[in-house]
Amino acid sequence: MDIEVTDILCIGAGLAGERVAVEAAAAGHQAICLSIVPPRRSHSSAAQGGMQASLGNSVMGEGDNPDVHFEDTVKGSDWGCDQEVARLFAETAPKAVREMAFWGIPWNRVVPGKSTYFKGGEKYEKVEAKEKEGLITARSFGGTAKWRTCYTSDGTGHTLLYTMDNKVVELGVKVHDRMEAVSLIHDGRTCMGVIARCLSTGRLKAYLAKATLIATGGYGRIYRETTNAVINEGGGAIIALDTGVVPIGNPEAIQFHPTGIVPTHILVTEGCRGDGGTLLDVNEHRFMNEYEPEKAELASRDVVSRWMTHHIRKGLGVKSDYGDHLWLDIRHLGEKHIKTKLREVDEICHNFLGIDPLTQLIPVRPAQHYTMAGVRTDKDGAAYGLTGLFCAGEAACWDLHGFNRLGGNSLAETVVAGRIVGKKIAEFVNGHDVQFDTGLIRANLKREQERMDRLAGCKDGQENVYEVRNAMQEELMERVGIFRDHDGLQKAVENLQGIYGRAQKVGLRSNGLGANPELSVALKINGMVRLALCVAYGALMRTESRGCHARLDYEARNDRDWLNRTLATWKEGDDLPTLNYEPASQVEELPPGSRGYGATQVISRDET
Amino acid sequence: MSRRLRFNIFRYNPQDPHSTPHTDVFVLEETDSMTLFIALTQIREEKDPSLQFDFCCRAGICGSCAMVINGRPGLACKTLTRDLPDEITLMPLPVFKLIGDLSVDTGTWFRATNEKIGSWIHTRKTLDPDAREERMDNALAEEIYELERCVECGCCVAACGTANMREDFLGAVTVNRIARFMLDPRDERADKDYFEVIGTDEGIFGCMGLLGCEDVCPKELPLQDQLGIIRRKMGWRAVKNLFGLK
């Protein structure tokens, strides 16, 4: 048996996973990160616009503090978040951003004096204070009362990830890249590590640890149209759900970002609108200010995505071979701004669209972007259901995002949660010993080897894994997207159950040897369809509209019956998840009220 | 009318005892805005599911998909087929260890290099996260970011004559990284510390000046400028040393 033992095992070497590993290593523990790609290729690198932290250095952020950040976050979540976590997050974000500065992030800084900025296509003037010169500045993002999003041009995720990985190198944390966790080793009570498959050789290896962290990001790739990297297939959520005891929190909470480019769905940052870009329709007419007079293009993402879809359905979209779309206009921001603050956007427009955003409009349409859903944890990042299992970052439902995440709060979550959960794991490991059962490890390795052999030998059938995956993606896209209703969701659940049956009959067409890519997908296909069923079934059962979950047949937010969190577990042999519910928040600092944007129908708790 | 594209793709799976290095040919109908990401994914899903290659962000941001495209290293995800002839030959990057087909191990190479040059901020200060951050001029921050945009794709290493001849050559990517830390006032290393690492044949003096690195850099980083700046600084350092100046 090929076995490696460590104190702390981080599955995933993106920002959250590495931040936890850094904290653990700094506390003197041995940490190993597993990653399916070299760490600097993790999807954290694709985050563009920035991270929220209430430093309040820019004149446009004057008076900002963690209280305001907390309020924005809770409103953004449509009161679906855990308020104790949101508070902890808002308080820690300024420390985290300064820590990253200390480690080397070239944050954009305050330039004193007069300058102009755009809001909704109109030009305004601001004067930055002399005494704030050189402090970390911020830009505007959706759903925020202040300019709070700290940034390095539009490559913020990239600089954060490189700086974090530099720290990992400095501290000597080992990263085993091209190593994919295929199952958790557990006895129903305690997690002892993982079985992993090497993506260079195809061989299996057991990693044993006192504490195991899932930090594998989101599962956007279960949708056809997503901004996510091709690796975001939900590996961590899948192996957690497979245990039968660890729940996925709010699986139905899936975010669509307003500005994926058409047709490739590559993201262009919210910073485009934050910096004054506008959305235009087929007549090159601005419309968001009509639907949302107050926030316009800078309402929260769920709200903007809905109005865009609504506007397209009214027949005001631009026709194209790839379906109707709208326009994003940043031409008025000017060359200097685009070439320094929106560099990646400029490159993406040239490389993938063949257009120049200085003179041309950018074709955009909402695309799947983020899973607020994830492995449910407590405020320390400890997963429900198994001792010794933790989770952080997009993979987790920690849960500060509830039913809608604000732009800039995900990068912030990775480093804030990584910092907090990392400390808690270090404490946990200090006082914790675990006994490794070699029989259990051997049985786990044998089971995974057999699973691979059955797939390679077509023992269960000859279903084509890519066709099964495409059918699942299509189903979610068509019926579990931005607008949902009972009939569509019911049909989606039934169809996905059929697809789940096919997934169990997948067999490889290739020989499965070595780092075979067909086998990699085949090992995950059951789990991906299970996740899809959790999303669809969770959405079917939630008979209200909250944040990103918009039901056409239940348009009101229903605080009387649904101020809660879905917890989905999967019992072996079932073809549907088991759903339980818990209160959205034990602590209620900010009682449910109006968000200040979006539709306002609410069934209050007192209504009978 | 759409073109028929002929892909000649290098194939070899070291984990398969029956595999030998060879070229496979695949023919595809070109579609509108087709990139090599779209084409290779289609080949894998419809024609040969064992084909190995690496894509991640597919948006030119993560640096995963560098390969040799008709003789030139580049990022496959942002290469549009309309910019290529009807016949497209794809090979894995040289210098890096082959994993299979078009997939190479860049992770081990970059980790080793980053360890070797100490690719992090070296400081004796400790952080007080509750205190206000140290100030930095915005223009300097933007200058650092410019060099920080490197995605470690390996194109500059693959295109480098020296790196193809000697295994220990650090490559333009590393010179650029050192330049980034030299610019950064938070890093307390002195010029001589940097030169110990880079002022050798493995570093700036191994460069033959062929400029392949800058030609192929998908982020269009000013790699040759950085080499020139560091060489000049190092010359001055040597002169100062000669006269016993600080």
Contacts between the chains, C-beta under 8 A, distances in Angstrom:
chain1	res1	chain2	res2	distance
A	37	B	54	7.5
A	37	B	56	5.5
A	37	B	62	7.7
A	37	B	64	6.4
A	37	B	107	7.8
A	38	B	64	7.9
A	38	B	106	6.0
A	38	B	107	3.3
A	38	B	110	6.8
A	38	B	111	7.8
A	38	B	152	7.8
A	39	B	107	7.5
A	40	B	62	7.7
A	40	B	63	7.3
A	40	B	110	7.3
A	40	B	151	7.7
A	40	B	152	5.7
A	41	B	56	4.9
A	41	B	57	7.7
A	41	B	62	4.4
A	41	B	63	6.4
A	41	B	64	4.8
A	42	B	62	7.8
A	43	B	56	7.2
A	43	B	57	6.8
A	43	B	62	7.7
A	45	B	57	7.0
A	45	B	61	5.9
A	45	B	62	5.2
A	45	B	151	7.8
A	46	B	57	4.8
A	46	B	59	6.5
A	46	B	61	5.0
A	46	B	62	6.7
A	95	B	129	3.8
A	95	B	130	6.7
A	96	B	129	7.8
A	97	B	133	8.0
A	98	B	127	7.4
A	98	B	129	5.3
A	98	B	131	7.7
A	98	B	132	7.9
A	98	B	133	4.7
A	99	B	127	6.0
A	99	B	129	5.3
A	101	B	133	4.9
A	101	B	134	7.4
A	102	B	121	7.8
A	102	B	125	7.8
A	102	B	127	4.4
A	102	B	133	7.6
A	102	B	134	7.9
A	102	B	186	7.4
A	103	B	120	7.6
A	103	B	121	6.1
A	104	B	120	7.0
A	104	B	121	4.3
A	104	B	184	6.8
A	104	B	186	6.4
A	104	B	187	7.8
A	106	B	136	7.5
A	106	B	140	7.9
A	106	B	141	4.3
A	106	B	142	7.5
A	106	B	144	3.9
A	106	B	145	4.7
A	106	B	148	6.2
A	106	B	184	7.6
A	107	B	136	7.7
A	107	B	141	6.4
A	108	B	138	6.1
A	108	B	141	5.9
A	108	B	142	7.2
A	109	B	135	7.3
A	109	B	136	5.4
A	109	B	137	6.8
A	109	B	138	4.0
A	109	B	141	5.3
A	110	B	138	7.2
A	111	B	138	4.9
A	133	B	135	6.8
A	134	B	135	3.1
A	134	B	136	5.5
A	134	B	137	6.0
A	134	B	138	7.3
A	135	B	132	7.0
A	135	B	133	6.4
A	135	B	135	6.1
A	136	B	133	5.8
A	137	B	138	7.6
A	152	B	141	7.4
A	152	B	145	5.2
A	152	B	148	7.6
A	153	B	142	7.4
A	153	B	145	5.7
A	155	B	145	7.0
A	155	B	148	7.7
A	155	B	149	6.3
A	158	B	61	6.8
A	158	B	148	7.6
A	158	B	149	7.3
A	158	B	151	7.5
A	159	B	145	6.8
A	159	B	148	5.5
A	162	B	148	6.6
A	165	B	114	7.9
A	166	B	114	7.1
A	166	B	119	5.5
A	166	B	120	3.9
A	166	B	121	7.5
A	167	B	120	6.3
A	169	B	111	6.9
A	169	B	114	4.9
A	169	B	115	5.7
A	169	B	119	6.2
A	169	B	120	6.3
A	170	B	118	7.7
A	170	B	120	4.3
A	175	B	107	7.8
A	175	B	111	7.0
A	177	B	107	4.1
A	177	B	108	8.0
A	178	B	99	7.5
A	178	B	105	7.7
A	178	B	107	6.9
A	200	B	99	5.0
A	200	B	105	6.9
A	201	B	15	5.8
A	202	B	15	5.9
A	229	B	56	4.8
A	229	B	57	4.6
A	229	B	58	7.0
A	229	B	62	6.9
A	230	B	55	5.5
A	230	B	56	6.2
A	230	B	58	6.2
A	231	B	56	5.6
A	263	B	33	6.8
A	264	B	33	7.6
A	264	B	35	8.0
A	264	B	58	7.5
A	264	B	59	7.8
A	266	B	58	7.3
A	266	B	59	4.4
A	267	B	59	7.4
A	321	B	32	6.8
A	340	B	142	6.3
A	343	B	149	7.7
A	344	B	61	6.7
A	347	B	60	6.4
A	348	B	59	6.3
A	348	B	60	7.0
A	351	B	60	5.7
A	351	B	78	4.4
A	351	B	80	7.9
A	352	B	33	7.5
A	352	B	35	7.5
A	352	B	59	7.3
A	352	B	60	7.8
A	352	B	78	6.9
A	354	B	33	7.8
A	354	B	80	7.7
A	465	B	49	7.9
A	466	B	45	4.4
A	466	B	49	7.5
A	508	B	49	7.1
A	509	B	49	5.3
A	510	B	48	7.2
A	510	B	49	4.6
A	510	B	50	3.7
A	511	B	16	6.9
A	511	B	50	6.6
A	513	B	13	6.3
A	513	B	15	5.3
A	513	B	16	4.5
A	513	B	50	7.9
A	514	B	13	5.1
A	514	B	14	7.1
A	514	B	15	2.7
A	514	B	16	6.0
A	514	B	100	5.9
A	515	B	15	6.9
A	515	B	52	6.1
A	515	B	99	6.0
A	515	B	100	5.7
A	515	B	103	7.1
A	516	B	49	8.0
A	516	B	50	5.8
A	516	B	52	7.9
A	517	B	44	6.5
A	517	B	49	6.9
A	517	B	50	7.3
A	517	B	51	7.2
A	517	B	52	6.1
A	518	B	44	7.8
A	518	B	49	3.7
A	518	B	50	6.5
